Amino acid sequence: MDDLHHLPQHERAPYTSVLVDGAGTILETGPGFDDVAGYPGDLVLGRRIAEFGATAHDRDQLTALLAAPAGVGYGRLAVIRPSDDSVQHVVLAAVPLGDDRLRVVVANETESLSRYFDLQAFAERVRVLASNSADVMWLMDDEGVVVFTTSALAARFGWRVEDVRGRPATDFVHPDDHALARSTFDRVRGGERQLVYEIRLLRADGTTVWTRSTLTDLRHEPSVGGIMGSAVDIDDKKAEEARRADDEAQYRARFEQSLIPQSVTDPTFRYQDVNAAYCTLLGRDREQLIGRRPDDFLHPTDPGTGGHELATMADVGRSTHRVYRVFAHQDGSPVPVLVSGTALQDASGGLIGYAAVLEDQRALFASERQREEAQRLFETIADRSDELLTVVTPQREILYSSPNGPRLANFRQSGVIDDLGAFAHPDDVELVQRQWEHITTTGIATTFRFRAFRDDGELIWLEQTSTNLTDTAIGGVVTTLRDVTDEMEAERALAESEARHRMIADLADEGIWVIAQDGRTLYANARLASLVGYSLDQLYAAPVWDYMDEEIARLTLPRLTEREVRGSERYEVAYRHPDGRVRRLRIAASPMRNADGEAEGSLAMVSDVTETRRIEGELWHAALHDALTGLPNRSMLMERVEEALEQQADVALLFVDLDLFKDVNDARGHGVGDQVLVAVAHRLAAIAGPHDTVARFGGDEFVVLLRDAHESHARAVASRALDSLQEPFDVGDVHIGIGGSIGIALSPAASADDLLRYADTAMYAAKAAGRGRIQVFDAELEHRSRERYVLGADLRAALQDGGLQMAYQPVVDLADGRVVGVEALSRWEHPQQGPVPAQRFVDLAESLGLAPDLDRWALDRALGDVARMRERGVLPEDAYVAVNLSGRSLADETLDRYIIERTAHHGLDPRKVVLELTESAIMADPEVAIGLLDRLRTHCFPVAVDDFGTGYSSLAYLRDLPVTMLKIDRSFVSGVTDDKHSLAIVASVLQLARTLDLALVAEGVETEEHARVLRRHGCRLAQGWLWSKAVTPEQAELEGTFTRVQGPGSA
């Protein structure tokens, strides 16, 4: 009975009392004894209380209770109920009364203990069941801490029981589900007795498991006193749900994305779902359809039977059925469809709805309508056509004849034809009969023309086309007859017109040549034969290139084969006539098309301009040369000096004045003086270089322009000139001795006039010093030498430290103002001196051996800038960039590899990278230049000749070098508006470029008038300040310089 203290305190046992004496004899029983004890009190009166102890221990405890020293005795024990000898559990409290008697209070706990032991047994059974259950169970206190868990925890989740007890239950919940676990626990703790929820729990290995968990509030149960949790593994259920969700999503996606209109309805045909194709077919939103019936959207033309057939489909045992319906589109138009309906049934076979697939029949209906309309159209055309359509059997039975048969040709509309060709002209009857025989026997379609009589007797021309279709459903020969009288008249008129035009062409003073694309002569007049020196029979007998030498064939062949692409153009060729003479022929060629607009070849108008060009050349030479000596005159000299200064080249002017020449004139006369002047011209020309200019300035004054000349060279040339002039001149039998004084001026100079003035001043200084001397304009030379030394060091530093910049000047298409390219121009902003002219530091680089380094820097910088400008949209994708190369770089054997590698590195097309060189640079070492440029051309790099016309005088290099572009110098362009000689030069260079198939860019265009004159003479490309100075990439991006259309004056 030691564990009786575990009885719940709220259980109150019934109690009574007995009065005993000192020996423990029961003297009387208290109130309620019979009810509490369960037997009458008389059964215990007079008996000793210790007799009722159930065991010896109980009896001893009773004796000890009564013998307790002064105070209350207390005990729990079992007693025997005398009425039935059953054991009763009681609590006794003995209270002394002070007269040797004791009042013993008796509380009967038998019933309470019975309930307690029953509960203990039940709790043990629950414990055993829970410990052996496959489900995980646990018990938590009010704070959610686990105080008990079943052994299934280890089997299911891998946790040991001792690892779980004493820890918050949320430690074993997936972090994403903590909020759910806490809120559910709080709800149960707050009064909701039991909650079921799905939650992810953690296994000991870190994996998760889906569970259906239950929380039950058992805090009111004395034997539990906490919140019980249980968990059932539903991982497989969740996986199945996910699989079903995927299946549903896939079905939904297939249903929704299908191009076939589909719908699902309930058994009453109300829409439950429709896909997008269904909505599109009817032109309605899903919301407009769901919940409504297909009958709500039928067109008035619907036959009205389909719904009933679908409704009875399931009743008659069919799972599918096809019906024809006509729905109404949102716009009211009919939508005929073929409906394939399927009855949907549940597992027990009950009808749950219908699935329908619609086949759009509009195209089929439209096709049928088109066929009917075509039939009606044919019948209408046949009724109203001017042509006669017939179908006749080989036995000449008329199966069909259009209504206008009698009107057109007295043709009957029915019956059998007795006499073929009865309506034909007598001379053509045999032709008609022969053709009919041919058609009916061979089956070959035939078209021919013959004369016939109309019903009014008028003679007309008919064209008959017959096709034998007797082996088809038509069963006869189909024939059309049409009146071609007007065509025959037009053809006759055309033939007469062609004869007239041929006569005009044959008698024309200009050669006319029509050439097919394969080179055959289609037409040539007599004048053309005379110009080329071959007979007409010879021209018609062989392709045109058989009559051309290699040079003309190279120039002309691409123009002939590409005529359709090139369009109309004018050019000149040097043609070697069979008589051995070279003639200059001007050709104006245009594409030739036939009547259908298809390319047929070229039409060329050929004129002999040999004499015209000879006269022009003489006039040009006379305008720029001294009539007596043949040397360039003052005008040409000044242009070349100005041009040289603009290019900032090293220029030296030698001003030569003959000493004592006035005496020769006075003593010997002007005739002898003129002969002396001619001889002087020859001697000076002999000592000048190929790029130098010897000019007669006037009277007895000559000027020698030395390009790329330094002081030592200028002095050497001047010294040779003085030596030459001091040699006697033989005029007839007279020996004449003269001399000369020479002044030298070296660039730079502000203008050609200034440089000439410096040389003139130096010449007078030489004369003043005693004649026969050479004098250099010293102050300028001293200043320039000092400046070159300082600038040389600074230039080397600028190349190393990034002190140079690059600017770009646009090249504009004169036809539409688009920027088609840019020229890269180096710029140097000196820290102290400010901007240094490009030609100065370029020449300086060449003199210091820095030219190759400068060229490579400029090339790499320009390619990088262009790539970035294209990427940022600053420069059009198809625009090219032109980069200048020094003649010193051409000797670099690795230059071509460097150019190819850097172009590829920056991702540019070689065809858009133009390499510019001056004539002088090329001709410094032509063999090396040709080798390098040929290698670059094989990689598609274009080559341009810069400042064309100002350098090497021979044009042979245009034949030998792989040149693709000429850049005509600004010195010529600047005079096109007011100098006929400049204009003539520009026009000649343009013609030369066209003849050699070279691109041409005019430099230095500064006025709108310049642009108009160039455009009028066929110049397509130009650059200059009229549109823009050279600008940096940043300026170009800010101002849109290269992307806007460059109209005149846009700069």
WONOR-V721340 format. One record per helix or strand. SS is the DSSP state (H for helix, E for strand). FROM is the first residue (numbers start at 1). TO is the last residue. If there is no record, write none. Layout:
BEGIN
((SS,FROM,TO) (SS,FROM,TO))
END
This chain:
BEGIN
((H,2,6) (E,14,20) (E,25,29) (H,33,37) (H,41,43) (E,48,48) (H,49,52) (E,53,53) (H,56,66) (E,73,81) (E,86,96) (E,102,108) (H,110,132) (E,136,140) (E,145,149) (H,152,157) (H,161,164) (E,168,168) (H,169,172) (E,173,173) (H,175,189) (E,194,202) (E,208,218) (E,226,233) (H,235,257) (E,261,265) (E,270,274) (H,276,282) (H,286,289) (E,293,293) (H,294,297) (E,298,298) (H,306,311) (E,320,328) (E,334,345) (E,351,360) (H,362,384) (E,388,392) (E,397,401) (H,405,409) (E,416,416) (E,424,424) (H,426,442) (E,446,453) (E,459,469) (E,476,483) (H,485,506) (E,511,516) (E,521,524) (H,526,532) (H,536,541) (H,544,547) (H,550,561) (H,563,566) (E,569,576) (E,582,593) (E,599,608) (H,610,624) (E,625,625) (E,632,632) (H,634,646) (E,651,659) (H,661,668) (H,670,687) (E,693,698) (E,701,707) (H,711,726) (E,729,731) (E,734,736) (E,739,746) (H,752,768) (E,774,776) (H,778,801) (E,804,813) (E,819,830) (E,834,836) (H,838,848) (H,851,871) (E,880,884) (H,887,891) (H,895,905) (H,910,912) (E,913,918) (H,919,924) (H,926,938) (E,943,948) (H,956,960) (E,965,968) (H,970,973) (H,980,995) (E,999,1002) (H,1008,1016) (E,1021,1022) (E,1031,1031) (H,1033,1039))
END
